[in-house]
Amino acid sequence: MQVKSKIASAVIGTGLVAGLVVAGGGVASAKTFFTGADIKDGSITKADLGAGSVGASELINGSVGTSDLSKSTKAYIASKAGEDGKDGKPGATGKTGAKGDKGTPGAPGAKGAKGDSGLTGAIYRVENFKNGGGGSATVACADDDATSKKYVAIAGGVQAGDVETQDDGFAITSSFPGRMDWDTGKPKADRLDGWIVLGNGEYTSTLKVWALCVPAATIPVQVVDLDN
């Protein structure tokens, strides 16, 4: 007669069974131990295991994984999964990190466009005394006084007579930038917007005074006194 045995306790993974309970209540001899090699695949099912006969202590770490579970068991576990928890509060701001190394210099920028000449907007002004004069004359950088003040004369000169027949006896005593006050016979203070020519009083047939005027608010005047 075939005797159906039940496993009283087992260690899954080692295949070592501690003892067998034989039908009728007898305990088999200790020499009836067998190993996992003696158990055929599928020969032991849950029907052969007593309630609570296999627990956590009988399972070797990693001996039962997800791949060992049936599809229905996996579906059941998935259905019992809890909802995602709420996001936690933002953490405190971390400390400022260490100062980084100095970066390498960038590439040089493109060359800029050429600027305007310093003489942009410059004009030559010529005062032409057709009937001559006594060698003293002036020319302004503009016809009206307000516009003239927007310029500075950086060069000037005078011509008495014409190039071929210069008037004899005419001599220049002074030639400098400025504006003349003929009422006082002195140059106006802080005015460089024209040219002044003072002569020796000899009258000429014609007289021209030139001035090269450039737009500028001010040009500093430096006076150097020499003893010799």
C-alpha positions in Angstrom: 0.0 0.0 0.0 1.4 3.5 -1.0 1.9 5.6 2.1 1.3 9.4 1.7 3.7 11.4 3.7 3.4 15.0 4.8 6.4 17.2 5.5 6.4 18.5 9.0 9.2 21.0 8.5 11.4 21.8 5.6 14.1 24.2 4.6 13.5 25.5 1.0 16.7 25.9 -0.9 18.8 23.3 0.8 16.3 20.5 0.1 16.9 19.0 3.6 13.8 17.7 5.4 14.0 17.4 9.1 11.6 14.5 9.5 8.6 12.6 8.0 5.3 11.9 9.5 4.0 8.5 8.3 0.3 7.7 8.1 -0.9 6.1 11.3 1.1 8.4 13.6 4.5 6.7 13.5 7.7 8.5 13.0 10.1 7.2 10.4 13.6 6.3 11.2 16.2 9.1 11.1 17.9 7.3 8.2 15.0 8.2 5.9 16.4 11.7 5.3 16.6 12.8 1.6 17.8 15.8 -0.3 16.5 18.0 -3.0 18.0 15.7 -5.6 15.4 13.1 -4.5 12.4 15.4 -5.1 11.1 15.6 -8.6 9.9 19.0 -10.0 6.2 19.6 -9.0 6.0 16.5 -6.8 5.4 18.7 -3.7 2.5 21.1 -3.7 0.8 23.2 -1.1 -1.6 20.3 -0.5 1.4 18.4 0.9 2.4 21.2 3.3 0.8 21.6 6.7 -0.5 25.0 7.8 2.4 27.1 9.1 5.0 24.4 8.3 7.0 26.8 6.1 7.7 30.3 7.3 10.2 33.1 7.0 12.8 31.2 9.0 12.7 28.4 6.5 13.4 30.6 3.4 16.9 31.4 2.4 17.4 35.1 1.4 16.5 35.5 -2.3 15.2 32.0 -2.7 11.7 33.3 -3.5 11.4 36.2 -5.9 8.8 37.9 -8.1 9.6 35.5 -10.9 8.4 32.6 -8.7 4.9 34.2 -8.2 2.0 33.3 -10.4 0.3 35.9 -12.6 -2.7 36.0 -10.4 -0.6 36.7 -7.3 1.3 39.5 -9.1 -2.0 41.0 -10.1 -3.3 40.8 -6.6 -0.2 42.5 -5.2 -0.4 45.2 -7.8 -4.1 45.9 -6.9 -3.2 46.4 -3.3 -0.5 49.0 -4.0 -1.1 52.2 -2.2 -1.5 55.6 -3.8 1.5 57.9 -4.3 2.2 60.0 -1.3 2.0 63.8 -1.4 5.2 65.8 -2.2 7.1 66.8 0.9 7.9 70.4 1.7 10.9 72.0 0.0 14.2 71.5 1.9 16.1 74.4 3.3 18.5 76.3 1.0 21.9 74.8 1.0 25.0 76.7 2.0 26.8 78.8 -0.6 29.5 76.7 -2.4 33.1 77.5 -2.6 34.2 80.3 -4.9 35.0 79.0 -8.3 38.3 79.5 -10.1 38.8 82.6 -12.2 37.7 82.1 -15.8 40.0 82.5 -18.7 39.9 85.9 -20.5 37.6 86.0 -23.5 38.6 86.5 -27.0 39.3 90.1 -28.2 36.3 91.9 -29.6 36.0 93.0 -33.2 37.7 96.2 -34.3 35.3 99.1 -34.2 34.5 101.4 -37.1 36.8 104.3 -37.7 35.7 107.4 -35.9 35.2 110.8 -37.5 38.1 113.1 -38.0 38.8 115.8 -35.4 38.2 118.3 -38.2 34.7 117.0 -39.1 32.5 120.1 -39.4 35.4 122.5 -39.6 35.2 125.6 -41.8 37.5 128.2 -43.2 36.3 131.8 -42.6 37.7 134.7 -44.6 37.0 138.3 -44.0 37.7 140.2 -47.2 38.3 144.0 -46.8 38.0 145.0 -50.5 39.0 148.7 -49.8 42.0 147.8 -47.7 42.6 148.8 -44.2 45.2 150.0 -41.7 46.5 146.5 -41.0 44.2 145.8 -38.0 41.3 143.4 -38.7 39.4 140.4 -37.3 37.3 137.5 -38.6 34.6 135.6 -36.7 33.8 131.9 -37.0 30.2 132.7 -37.9 28.1 135.8 -38.8 26.0 135.8 -35.6 27.6 135.8 -32.2 25.7 132.8 -30.7 26.8 130.5 -33.6 30.3 131.8 -33.6 30.7 130.8 -29.9 30.2 127.1 -30.9 33.5 127.1 -32.7 37.2 127.6 -31.8 39.7 129.0 -34.3 42.8 126.7 -34.3 44.7 128.6 -37.0 44.6 131.9 -38.9 46.5 134.4 -41.1 46.4 137.6 -43.1 47.0 138.7 -46.6 47.7 142.4 -47.6 47.3 143.2 -51.3 47.6 140.4 -53.7 50.3 137.7 -54.1 52.0 139.4 -57.1 52.0 143.0 -55.8 52.1 143.1 -52.1 51.6 146.5 -50.4 55.0 147.9 -49.3 55.3 149.2 -45.8 52.6 146.9 -44.3 53.8 144.9 -41.3 52.0 142.6 -38.9 52.5 143.3 -35.2 50.1 140.6 -33.7 48.2 137.6 -35.0 46.3 135.3 -32.6 42.9 133.6 -32.0 40.1 135.8 -30.5 37.5 138.4 -31.0 38.3 142.1 -30.9 36.3 144.7 -29.0 37.0 147.8 -31.2 35.4 150.1 -28.6 38.1 149.3 -26.0 40.8 148.4 -28.5 41.3 145.1 -26.6 40.4 141.4 -27.3 37.2 140.1 -25.7 37.9 137.9 -22.6 37.5 134.1 -23.0 36.8 134.2 -26.7 38.6 132.0 -29.2 36.0 131.9 -32.0 37.8 134.0 -34.5 41.2 135.5 -35.5 42.7 138.9 -34.8 45.4 140.7 -36.8 47.0 143.9 -35.7 49.3 145.8 -38.1 51.6 148.8 -38.1 48.9 151.2 -39.3 50.0 151.2 -43.0 46.9 151.1 -45.2 46.7 148.4 -47.9 44.8 148.2 -51.1 43.1 145.0 -50.0 43.2 143.0 -46.8 42.1 139.4 -46.0 42.0 137.7 -42.6 41.7 133.9 -42.4 40.5 131.6 -39.6 40.2 127.8 -39.5 37.3 127.1 -37.1 36.3 123.7 -35.7 33.2 122.8 -33.6 34.2 122.6 -30.0 32.8 123.8 -26.7 36.1 124.8 -25.2 39.8 124.3 -25.7 42.0 124.9 -22.7 44.5 127.7 -22.9 47.9 127.2 -21.1 50.0 130.2 -20.6 53.7 129.7 -20.0 55.7 132.7 -18.7 59.4 132.8 -19.7 62.0 135.1 -18.0 64.2 135.3 -21.1 
